[in-house]
């Protein structure tokens, strides 16, 4: 059975880390599978939203530090190439035009925590746990943790989370701004399905442009942001989706977006 599953239904693609016996610790082969899945999704016009989750009782316990190791305990891949493979997945998550929801139950730690945070939205079960656990493993952050976490919680709080590597409850993660929504564990599937449905019903071009503008926002001056917004809005006004949205508003009905 594949350790990364890709399913498509009603405009929503679901990527599932499928190694539940190891709490979905990600091996080099799984990074490759995630990258392939995201690349396929990015060019599939039938996919309007993406859900990223883990099988079993965990989201992801991080990178498998022993997976694919040689007899002497060293990775078969050069360590730098191993990290670049992980980095390619992170870049793909940010570049895929569709909005991505992380559906988190159980542990999301280390690279698994940052895999969730790199998604556009994070919905967690009330039993979920988060940790920037790296220092407890003698490591520094990866999967863009040093970039993501300060932007979400501020520099001082990020240092606290990174230095102490404490385990956060879902409620704490929501309070710090790491998680968008916490729900009862038995409601997680339904809530994420509803969010994904709403995203899939939205205007694909406008959503993709919004994602790009927001992801690039911290690297821009005000003038550059205004210029990029103007260019994006000009593109939106040329689409059939914007015309449909205006017509639906006038006719007092829900718009039907086609991505054109």
BELHU-V845599 format. One record per backbone hydrogen bond with DSSP energy under -0.5 kcal/mol. CO is the residue of the C=O (numbers start at 1). NH is the residue of the N-H. Records with the same first field share a line. If there is no record, write none. Layout:
CO->NH  NH
This chain:
3->18
5->16
7->14
9->12
11->48  49
12->9
13->15  51
14->7  16
15->53
16->5  18
17->55
19->22  24
20->23
22->25
23->61
25->27
26->64
27->31
28->32
29->33
30->34
31->35
32->36
33->37
34->38
35->39
36->40
37->41
38->42
39->43
40->43
41->44
43->45
44->47
46->48
48->99
49->13
50->101
51->15
52->103
53->17
55->58
60->109
62->26
63->65
66->69
68->76
70->73
74->70
78->82
79->83
80->84
81->85
82->86
83->87
84->88
85->89
86->90
87->91
88->92
89->93
90->94
91->95
92->96
99->50
100->120  121
101->52  103
102->104  123
103->54  105
104->125
106->129
107->59  60
108->131
109->112
110->113  114
111->115
112->116
113->117
114->118
116->119
121->102
122->180  181
123->104
124->183
125->128
128->170
129->108
130->168
131->110  133
132->135
133->136
134->137  139
135->138
142->145
144->147  148
145->149
147->151
148->152
149->152  153
150->154
154->158
155->159
156->160
157->161
158->162
159->163
160->164
161->165
162->135
166->168
168->130
169->173
170->174
171->175
172->176
173->177  178  179
174->177
181->124
183->126
184->187  188
185->188
187->191
188->192
189->193
190->194
191->195
192->196
193->197
194->198
195->199
196->200
197->201
199->202
202->204
203->207
204->208
205->209
206->210
207->211
208->212
209->213
210->214
211->215
212->216
213->217
214->217
216->219
217->220
221->225
222->226
223->227
224->228
225->229
226->230
227->231
228->232
229->233
230->234
231->235
232->236
233->237
234->238
235->238
236->239
239->243
240->244
241->245
242->246
243->247
244->248
245->249
246->250
247->251
248->252  253
249->252
255->257
260->240
